């Protein structure tokens, strides 16, 4: 026993310091997965680790960083301390910074500090830059951002972008995501851009030079509530694979520029399509369109603010579906209400509708029962989601059409329905499942 204890003591004394002798790629992975405040603590592990975190290329000042740092401070103290800590981290860093993510919490008043921090990293090779401003007023982005010419990913929230005069664009940007951003002057994100997402932004007319020539690399374009933009831009985006147009602010003078049929036909590579149902009005009706329009690569279609009492939109969404032989997923997002022609909101099943709204729903039901649609087949359709269903006859007839026309249909999910009566839910489910031509493999999931 004594010899065993002595042996263990000797082994401990001569043991290899594994922490200090980890390969560089392993220590990089460890630091990369640690929150920043934990990464700084690794300096106490050993002399080898003391300076490692100062060379860590990823600096992420996110919710977790701020919540742990300022939870017990009053507002004035925490602003001062946070500013000092972030400044010291940047001062200690003695290597390149490849990722810089900064959250500006509400009422922290860090805009002036952010100017200095961005200046400090502008010549350190940053490639991934994200700034989320939660202050009630926008952050006016410092011009030093436009000196970060090695940027590949840019994400901004609640900011003002005012590029310097004669700014030539970013040469390496491939992904741009802007939320609540005002673009104050003409600019371009560069010719290598793959992904452009604009959400509730203003001044996007200043991006005209971005679309001036063919965008040979742009594969994803999403525009959400960004006001008026030039529809001619979309003629230069023939390699798009993902297209999202969720906006309705189009002046009457510009509506004649919109041709959904031409738009989709000129983008033969589209695989995922997000549309506000407003755009369905700009698709020429009739069987001629069904034969002429073909979107062979479309596998997922999502239509927002869909209205089952609108015959034009019902007809045209079916036109798009029938023109997409490889469509696998269909998502319909509704308002959960039906409006009559006089502007009144009529919520509930069609039995409670009166006057003009009842007539509109009856017209849709009659159309969905027409012989030409009964013979329609969606060969590849597998999943359907319908959000905020109200239980109208038009909705039920549309679901029946899908059940009858989709041999590979796996399930239909009815999400966030506005039907509160369990008996009514049960009645609808029984009606759908007992439909004679329903696909035997399909499940109807009510959540």
C-alpha positions as CSV (number, residue, x, y, z in Angstrom):
1,X,0.0,0.0,0.0
2,X,2.8,2.4,0.9
3,X,4.6,1.7,-2.3
4,X,1.4,2.4,-4.3
5,X,0.9,5.7,-2.7
6,X,4.6,6.6,-3.3
7,X,4.2,5.6,-6.9
8,X,1.1,7.8,-7.3
9,X,3.0,10.8,-5.8
10,X,5.9,10.3,-8.2
11,X,3.5,10.1,-11.1
12,X,1.9,13.4,-10.1
13,X,5.2,15.1,-9.8
14,X,6.3,14.1,-13.2
15,X,3.0,14.4,-15.0
16,X,2.8,16.3,-18.3
17,X,1.1,19.7,-18.2
18,X,-1.5,18.8,-20.8
19,X,-3.3,22.2,-20.5
20,X,-0.1,24.1,-21.4
21,X,0.8,21.7,-24.2
22,X,-2.4,21.6,-26.2
23,X,-1.9,22.1,-30.0
24,X,-2.7,25.5,-31.3
25,X,-5.8,24.5,-33.3
26,X,-7.3,22.9,-30.1
27,X,-6.8,26.0,-28.0
28,X,-8.3,28.1,-30.8
29,X,-11.4,25.8,-30.8
30,X,-11.7,26.1,-27.0
31,X,-11.5,29.9,-27.1
32,X,-13.9,30.1,-30.0
33,X,-16.6,28.2,-28.1
34,X,-16.2,30.2,-24.8
35,X,-18.1,33.4,-24.1
36,X,-15.8,36.4,-24.1
37,X,-15.8,36.9,-20.3
38,X,-14.9,33.2,-19.8
39,X,-12.2,33.4,-22.5
40,X,-10.4,36.2,-20.6
41,X,-10.3,34.0,-17.5
42,X,-8.2,31.3,-19.2
43,X,-5.2,33.6,-18.6
44,X,-5.0,32.1,-15.0
45,X,-4.5,28.5,-16.3
46,X,-0.8,28.8,-17.0
47,X,1.9,31.0,-18.4
48,X,1.2,29.6,-21.8
49,X,-2.5,30.6,-21.6
50,X,-1.8,34.0,-20.2
51,X,-1.5,35.7,-23.6
52,X,-3.6,33.4,-25.7
53,X,-6.9,35.1,-25.4
54,X,-5.3,38.4,-26.4
55,X,-4.7,36.8,-29.8
56,X,-8.2,35.4,-30.1
57,X,-9.7,36.7,-33.4
58,X,-13.4,36.6,-32.5
59,X,-14.7,39.3,-30.2
60,X,-18.5,39.0,-29.5
61,X,-20.0,41.5,-27.1
62,X,-23.6,40.1,-27.1
63,X,-26.5,39.7,-24.6
64,X,-24.6,37.1,-22.6
65,X,-21.6,39.4,-22.2
66,X,-23.6,42.4,-21.1
67,X,-26.0,40.5,-18.8
68,X,-23.2,39.0,-16.8
69,X,-21.2,42.2,-16.7
70,X,-23.8,44.8,-15.7
71,X,-26.4,42.9,-13.7
72,X,-25.6,44.6,-10.4
73,X,-24.6,48.1,-11.5
74,X,-26.6,51.3,-11.6
75,X,-26.9,52.9,-15.1
76,X,-24.1,55.5,-14.7
77,X,-21.6,53.1,-13.3
78,X,-22.3,50.3,-15.8
79,X,-21.9,52.6,-18.8
80,X,-18.5,53.7,-17.6
81,X,-17.4,50.3,-16.6
82,X,-18.6,48.6,-19.8
83,X,-16.9,51.2,-21.9
84,X,-13.6,50.7,-20.0
85,X,-13.7,46.9,-20.2
86,X,-14.4,46.8,-23.9
87,X,-11.7,49.4,-24.6
88,X,-9.2,47.4,-22.5
89,X,-10.0,44.2,-24.3
90,X,-9.3,45.9,-27.7
91,X,-6.2,47.4,-26.2
92,X,-4.8,44.1,-25.0
93,X,-5.6,42.3,-28.3
94,X,-2.4,41.9,-30.3
95,X,-3.6,39.9,-33.2
96,X,-6.0,40.1,-36.1
97,X,-9.7,40.5,-35.4
98,X,-11.8,38.4,-37.9
99,X,-15.1,38.6,-36.1
100,X,-16.5,41.7,-34.3
101,X,-20.1,41.5,-33.0
102,X,-21.4,44.4,-30.9
103,X,-24.7,44.8,-29.1
104,X,-25.6,48.4,-28.0
105,X,-28.2,47.8,-25.2
106,X,-31.0,50.2,-24.7
107,X,-30.1,53.3,-22.6
108,X,-26.4,52.4,-22.5
109,X,-25.4,55.5,-24.6
110,X,-22.4,53.8,-26.2
111,X,-22.6,55.4,-29.6
112,X,-19.4,57.6,-29.2
113,X,-17.6,54.6,-27.7
114,X,-18.6,52.5,-30.7
115,X,-17.1,55.0,-33.0
116,X,-13.7,54.6,-31.3
117,X,-14.0,50.8,-31.1
118,X,-14.7,50.5,-34.9
119,X,-11.8,52.8,-35.6
120,X,-9.5,50.5,-33.6
121,X,-10.5,47.4,-35.5
122,X,-10.8,48.9,-39.0
123,X,-7.2,48.0,-39.9
124,X,-7.1,44.6,-38.2
125,X,-8.6,42.5,-41.0
126,X,-12.1,42.1,-39.7
127,X,-14.3,40.0,-42.0
128,X,-17.5,39.4,-40.0
129,X,-19.0,42.6,-38.6
130,X,-22.3,42.8,-36.8
131,X,-23.8,45.8,-34.9
132,X,-27.2,45.6,-33.2
133,X,-28.3,48.9,-31.8
134,X,-31.2,48.7,-29.3
135,X,-31.2,52.4,-28.5
136,X,-34.5,54.1,-29.4
137,X,-32.6,56.4,-31.9
138,X,-30.4,55.1,-34.8
139,X,-26.6,54.9,-34.6
140,X,-24.9,56.9,-37.3
141,X,-22.2,54.5,-38.5
142,X,-18.7,55.9,-38.4
143,X,-16.9,56.3,-41.7
144,X,-14.2,53.9,-40.4
145,X,-16.5,51.0,-41.3
146,X,-15.9,51.7,-44.9
147,X,-12.2,51.2,-44.3
148,X,-12.8,47.5,-43.5
149,X,-12.2,46.4,-47.0
150,X,-11.8,42.8,-46.1
151,X,-15.4,42.4,-44.9
152,X,-17.2,39.3,-46.1
153,X,-20.3,39.5,-43.8
154,X,-22.1,42.7,-42.7
155,X,-25.1,42.8,-40.4
156,X,-26.6,46.1,-39.1
157,X,-29.7,46.9,-37.0
158,X,-31.1,50.4,-36.4
159,X,-28.2,52.4,-38.1
160,X,-27.6,55.1,-40.6
161,X,-25.3,54.3,-43.4
162,X,-23.7,57.4,-45.0
163,X,-20.7,56.3,-47.1
164,X,-17.9,58.7,-47.8
165,X,-18.0,60.6,-51.1
166,X,-16.7,58.4,-54.0
167,X,-16.8,55.2,-51.9
168,X,-16.0,52.5,-54.4
169,X,-17.8,49.6,-52.6
170,X,-16.6,46.6,-50.7
171,X,-14.5,44.2,-52.7
172,X,-15.1,41.1,-50.7
173,X,-18.6,41.3,-49.2
174,X,-20.7,38.2,-49.8
175,X,-23.5,38.5,-47.2
176,X,-25.3,41.7,-46.1
177,X,-28.3,41.9,-43.7
178,X,-29.8,45.3,-42.9
179,X,-32.7,45.8,-40.4
180,X,-34.1,49.3,-39.8
181,X,-31.2,50.9,-41.6
182,X,-31.3,54.2,-43.4
183,X,-29.1,54.5,-46.4
184,X,-28.3,58.2,-46.8
185,X,-26.2,58.3,-50.0
186,X,-25.4,56.3,-53.1
187,X,-23.4,53.2,-52.4
188,X,-22.7,49.6,-53.5
189,X,-21.8,46.5,-51.5
190,X,-19.6,45.1,-54.3
191,X,-19.9,42.7,-57.2
192,X,-19.2,39.6,-55.1
193,X,-22.4,39.8,-53.1
194,X,-24.3,36.5,-52.7
195,X,-26.9,37.4,-50.1
196,X,-28.8,40.7,-49.6
197,X,-31.5,41.0,-47.0
198,X,-33.3,44.4,-46.4
199,X,-35.8,44.5,-43.6
200,X,-37.7,47.8,-43.0
201,X,-35.0,49.9,-44.5
202,X,-35.3,53.3,-46.0
203,X,-33.3,55.0,-48.8
204,X,-32.8,51.8,-50.7
205,X,-33.0,53.8,-53.9
206,X,-29.4,54.7,-53.2
207,X,-28.5,51.0,-54.0
208,X,-29.2,51.5,-57.7
209,X,-25.5,51.2,-58.6
210,X,-25.7,47.7,-56.9
211,X,-28.1,46.6,-59.6
212,X,-26.7,48.7,-62.4
213,X,-25.0,45.7,-64.0
214,X,-25.7,42.0,-64.0
215,X,-25.3,40.6,-60.5
216,X,-23.5,37.5,-61.4
217,X,-23.1,36.3,-57.8
218,X,-26.3,37.3,-56.2
219,X,-28.3,34.2,-55.2
220,X,-30.5,35.4,-52.4
221,X,-32.5,38.7,-52.3
222,X,-35.1,39.4,-49.6
223,X,-36.8,42.8,-49.4
224,X,-39.3,43.4,-46.5
225,X,-41.3,46.6,-46.1
226,X,-38.6,48.9,-47.6
227,X,-40.9,51.3,-49.5
228,X,-40.6,51.9,-53.2
229,X,-37.8,50.4,-55.2
230,X,-37.0,50.2,-58.9
231,X,-38.5,47.0,-60.4
232,X,-36.0,47.2,-63.2
233,X,-33.3,46.1,-60.7
234,X,-34.8,42.6,-60.7
235,X,-34.0,42.2,-64.4
236,X,-30.3,42.0,-63.5
237,X,-30.7,39.1,-61.0
238,X,-31.1,36.1,-63.2
239,X,-29.1,33.8,-60.9
240,X,-31.3,34.2,-57.9
241,X,-32.2,31.0,-56.0
242,X,-34.1,32.6,-53.1
243,X,-36.4,35.6,-53.7
244,X,-38.5,37.3,-51.1
245,X,-40.8,40.3,-51.8
246,X,-42.8,41.2,-48.8
247,X,-43.9,44.8,-49.5
248,X,-47.0,46.5,-50.8
249,X,-45.9,50.1,-51.0
250,X,-46.1,50.5,-54.8
251,X,-47.5,53.7,-56.3
252,X,-50.1,53.3,-59.0
253,X,-47.7,54.8,-61.6
254,X,-45.2,51.9,-60.9
255,X,-47.7,49.1,-60.8
256,X,-47.6,48.7,-64.6
257,X,-43.9,47.9,-64.2
258,X,-44.7,44.7,-62.2
259,X,-45.2,41.6,-64.2
260,X,-44.9,38.6,-61.9
261,X,-45.0,36.1,-64.8
262,X,-42.0,37.8,-66.4
263,X,-40.2,38.2,-63.1
264,X,-40.4,34.5,-62.3
265,X,-39.7,33.4,-65.9
266,X,-36.6,35.6,-66.0
267,X,-35.2,33.9,-62.9
268,X,-35.1,30.2,-63.9
269,X,-33.0,29.1,-60.9
270,X,-35.4,30.2,-58.1
271,X,-35.8,27.4,-55.5
272,X,-37.5,29.3,-52.7
273,X,-40.0,32.1,-53.3
274,X,-41.5,34.4,-50.5
275,X,-44.3,36.7,-51.7
276,X,-46.8,39.1,-50.2
277,X,-50.1,38.0,-51.7
278,X,-50.4,41.5,-53.2
279,X,-48.0,40.4,-56.0
280,X,-50.4,37.6,-57.0
281,X,-52.6,40.3,-58.6
282,X,-49.8,40.9,-61.2
283,X,-50.0,37.5,-62.7
284,X,-51.9,37.2,-65.9
285,X,-55.0,34.9,-65.4
286,X,-56.0,31.9,-67.4
287,X,-54.8,28.5,-68.7
288,X,-52.5,30.2,-71.2
289,X,-50.3,31.5,-68.3
290,X,-50.2,28.0,-66.8
291,X,-48.8,26.6,-70.0
292,X,-46.4,29.4,-70.6
293,X,-45.0,29.9,-67.0
294,X,-42.7,27.1,-65.8
295,X,-40.6,27.3,-62.6
296,X,-38.8,23.9,-62.7
297,X,-36.5,24.5,-59.8
298,X,-39.1,25.9,-57.3
299,X,-39.3,23.6,-54.3
300,X,-40.7,25.9,-51.6
301,X,-43.3,28.7,-51.9
302,X,-44.5,31.0,-49.1
303,X,-47.3,33.5,-49.5
304,X,-47.9,36.0,-46.8
305,X,-51.1,37.9,-46.0
306,X,-53.1,35.4,-48.0
307,X,-56.8,35.9,-48.4
308,X,-59.2,33.0,-49.1
309,X,-62.0,35.3,-50.1
310,X,-60.0,36.9,-52.9
311,X,-60.6,34.9,-56.1
312,X,-57.8,36.5,-58.1
313,X,-55.2,35.6,-55.5
314,X,-56.6,32.0,-55.1
315,X,-56.5,31.5,-58.8
316,X,-53.0,32.8,-59.2
317,X,-51.4,30.9,-56.3
318,X,-52.8,27.8,-58.0
319,X,-51.3,28.9,-61.3
320,X,-47.9,29.2,-59.7
321,X,-48.3,25.8,-58.0
322,X,-49.3,24.1,-61.2
323,X,-46.4,25.7,-63.0
324,X,-43.9,24.3,-60.5
325,X,-43.6,20.6,-61.1
326,X,-41.1,20.1,-58.3
327,X,-42.9,22.1,-55.6
328,X,-42.5,20.2,-52.2
329,X,-43.5,22.8,-49.6
330,X,-46.3,25.4,-49.5
331,X,-46.7,27.9,-46.6
332,X,-49.7,30.3,-46.4
333,X,-49.8,33.0,-43.8
334,X,-53.1,34.7,-43.3
335,X,-54.4,37.6,-41.2
336,X,-56.9,35.4,-39.4
337,X,-59.8,37.6,-40.6
338,X,-62.0,38.1,-43.5
339,X,-62.9,41.6,-44.8
340,X,-66.0,42.6,-46.6
341,X,-66.0,45.1,-49.4
342,X,-67.2,47.8,-47.1
343,X,-64.0,47.4,-45.0
344,X,-65.5,45.5,-42.0
345,X,-63.5,42.7,-40.4
346,X,-65.6,39.5,-40.3
347,X,-63.9,36.9,-38.2
348,X,-65.1,33.3,-38.0
349,X,-66.5,30.6,-40.2
350,X,-68.4,31.5,-43.4
351,X,-71.7,30.7,-41.8
352,X,-71.4,33.9,-39.9
353,X,-70.6,36.0,-42.9
354,X,-73.2,38.1,-44.6
355,X,-73.7,40.1,-47.8
356,X,-70.8,40.8,-50.0
357,X,-68.2,38.7,-48.1
358,X,-70.5,35.6,-48.3
359,X,-70.8,36.2,-52.0
360,X,-67.0,36.4,-52.4
361,X,-66.4,33.2,-50.5
362,X,-69.1,31.4,-52.5
363,X,-67.4,32.5,-55.7
364,X,-64.1,31.0,-54.5
365,X,-65.7,27.7,-53.5
366,X,-67.4,27.4,-56.9
367,X,-64.1,28.1,-58.6
368,X,-62.2,25.5,-56.5
369,X,-64.9,22.9,-57.4
370,X,-64.5,23.5,-61.1
371,X,-63.7,20.5,-63.3
372,X,-60.4,21.9,-64.6
373,X,-59.0,22.1,-61.0
374,X,-60.4,18.7,-60.0
375,X,-58.0,17.2,-62.6
376,X,-55.0,19.2,-61.3
377,X,-52.1,17.2,-59.9
378,X,-49.2,18.3,-57.6
379,X,-46.9,15.4,-58.0
380,X,-44.2,16.4,-55.6
381,X,-46.0,18.3,-52.9
382,X,-45.3,16.9,-49.5
383,X,-45.9,19.5,-46.7
384,X,-48.4,22.3,-46.3
385,X,-48.6,24.9,-43.5
386,X,-51.6,27.2,-43.1
387,X,-51.4,29.9,-40.5
388,X,-54.4,31.5,-38.8
389,X,-57.1,29.6,-40.5
390,X,-60.7,30.9,-39.7
391,X,-62.6,27.8,-40.9
392,X,-64.4,29.3,-43.9
393,X,-65.8,27.1,-46.6
394,X,-63.2,28.5,-49.1
395,X,-60.4,27.3,-46.8
396,X,-61.9,23.9,-46.4
397,X,-62.4,23.5,-50.1
398,X,-58.8,24.6,-50.8
399,X,-57.5,21.9,-48.4
400,X,-59.7,19.3,-50.0
401,X,-58.3,20.2,-53.4
402,X,-54.8,19.7,-52.0
403,X,-55.8,16.4,-50.4
404,X,-57.2,15.1,-53.7
405,X,-54.4,16.4,-55.9
406,X,-51.2,15.6,-54.0
407,X,-50.4,11.8,-54.0
408,X,-47.2,12.3,-52.0
409,X,-48.7,14.7,-49.4
410,X,-47.4,13.7,-45.9
411,X,-49.1,16.3,-43.7
412,X,-51.0,19.6,-43.6
413,X,-50.4,21.7,-40.5
414,X,-53.1,24.2,-39.4
415,X,-51.2,26.6,-37.1
416,X,-52.5,29.4,-34.8
417,X,-56.1,29.0,-35.9
418,X,-58.7,31.5,-34.8
419,X,-61.2,28.8,-34.1
420,X,-61.7,28.6,-30.3
421,X,-64.5,26.1,-30.2
422,X,-63.2,22.5,-29.8
423,X,-66.4,21.1,-31.3
424,X,-65.9,23.2,-34.4
425,X,-62.4,22.0,-34.7
426,X,-63.5,18.4,-34.4
427,X,-66.2,19.0,-37.0
428,X,-63.7,20.4,-39.5
429,X,-61.2,17.6,-39.0
430,X,-63.9,15.0,-39.5
431,X,-65.1,16.7,-42.7
432,X,-61.6,16.8,-44.1
433,X,-60.6,13.3,-43.2
434,X,-63.8,11.8,-44.5
435,X,-63.4,13.5,-47.8
436,X,-63.6,10.6,-50.4
437,X,-60.6,11.7,-52.5
438,X,-58.3,12.6,-49.6
439,X,-54.8,11.3,-49.9
440,X,-54.5,8.3,-47.6
441,X,-51.0,9.1,-46.6
442,X,-51.7,12.7,-45.5
443,X,-52.1,13.7,-41.9
444,X,-53.9,16.8,-40.8
445,X,-52.1,18.3,-37.7
446,X,-53.9,21.0,-35.7
447,X,-51.6,23.0,-33.4
